[in-house]
Amino acid sequence: MNDGYSSLPPPADDLEKHKKFTNGTSSNRYFDDIIPFGETEVREALEKEVKKHRYWKGKAVKKMNFEQLEMSSCLQYTLESYTEARSTSEVTEAVNMAAFADMGGPSSSHVNPWDYEVLPAQIFADQVRVLEMPGTSMINPCSTCNSDGTTHCFHCRGYGTDKCSFCRGTGMKSGVAHPAVYTHPMVATFPHADLSRGYASSSTAMVRQGSNSYGLGTPMHFMSKTGVPPPGIGTHDLCYMCHGRGVKECHHCKGGGKKPCTACNGTGSVRTYTRIKIYFKNERSEFFSESEVPQKLLYHATGKEIFAEEQPYVLPITKYPLKEINDASRMFCAQHLQKCLGVCRVIKQRHQLTAIPVCKAHYVMGSEKGFFYVYGTQKMCYFPNFPSKCSIL
């Protein structure tokens, strides 16, 4: 949130509600977490795994005998806290009078950023929304241009002319200055050039005579003093873009020496308002009870939902027969509330307990013995020691 926005603490009544649930406990609940697998289901799961990885040929799998199927459940406890944090930022932009009129003009009423209701597009999904807070828009004079609507053109230094890029400021089609402008005896009578009035990114100076401006030493500058062009050149030798002047109209200010103010878009006024940024974030914590199947595989497994609850604030599970589930629930609830306290507002919480079925299948195939696991309601297989491909043909 370090992007120019100032974080806002949640309302006081929300903090009191938050603290109320910090040390609470849930009521007694009853659970059923056993999902048995039969030999047929285990064999079907194995056949799908064999086709995928080709451990053995299909005929060999059908001859496999199962000595024992050990059923167990891996319990997955999940807690999600959907939170909302807000921050504000002062914004200045060019005024749009038509849009400002549609909004009803400025308002003097004070609005608390937390009083403005903003609903997420989808619950328990991360998202960010940026909105203009009602009642904060005001029209002010533009401080950049002092309400004039225009600013000084720094590219041409306010003179409205720029060096001709076609002749490089020489006034000649060839791009090289005519020698006569340096050798003619009247060059010494040229008025002193203002060297501070050079072109952008160049050391070439320019002179002005009335409303006309010339590049120093260009054919047109020579003619303005002598009345004749430099010896040996005609109009066909002059640059066809600047006609021998060495300068052209500044394309940044269109020759005016001033540009429309970018802060107010030339209107002389700016609109200031408060922008509010809402961060919807879903905090998620997961715990798996001890299992012989690696936890990274269990993340993708589904099971039987034996308990689920969704409330503004949920209380930790305390009556489940497995102590580590109660401890994990209590720890996650405390951590989520502690993390949110004074920083963000809890919109809703939900937690669930899922029993992921795990079957340890002991098999005999020819002279080989071993075991593998079938887990999840999708009936996925896990081999602790992968057999070599086509080890039994």
Sequence and secondary structure as in RCSB ss.txt:
>XXXX:A:sequence
MNDGYSSLPPPADDLEKHKKFTNGTSSNRYFDDIIPFGETEVREALEKEVKKHRYWKGKAVKKMNFEQLEMSSCL
QYTLESYTEARSTSEVTEAVNMAAFADMGGPSSSHVNPWDYEVLPAQIFADQVRVLEMPGTSMINPCSTCNSDGT
THCFHCRGYGTDKCSFCRGTGMKSGVAHPAVYTHPMVATFPHADLSRGYASSSTAMVRQGSNSYGLGTPMHFMSK
TGVPPPGIGTHDLCYMCHGRGVKECHHCKGGGKKPCTACNGTGSVRTYTRIKIYFKNERSEFFSESEVPQKLLYH
ATGKEIFAEEQPYVLPITKYPLKEINDASRMFCAQHLQKCLGVCRVIKQRHQLTAIPVCKAHYVMGSEKGFFYVY
GTQKMCYFPNFPSKCSIL
>XXXX:A:secstr
  SS EEE   HHHHHHHHHTTT               HHHHHHHHHHHHHHH SS HHHHHT EEEEEEEEEEE
EEEEEEEEEEEEEEEEEEE  HHHHHHTTS       TTTS    SSTTS EEEEEE TT  EEEE TTTTTSSE
EE TTTTTSSEEE TTTTTS BTTSS  THHHHSGGGGGS   BTTS  TTS   EEEETTEEEETT HHHHHHH
HSS  TT  GGGB TTTTTSSEEE TTTTTSSEEE TTTTTSSEEEEEEEEEEEEEEEEEEEE   SS HHHHTT
   EEEEEEEESS       SSHHHHHHHHHHHHHHHHHHTTT EEEEEEEEEEEEEEEEEEEEETTEEEEEEEE
TTTTEEE SS   TTS  
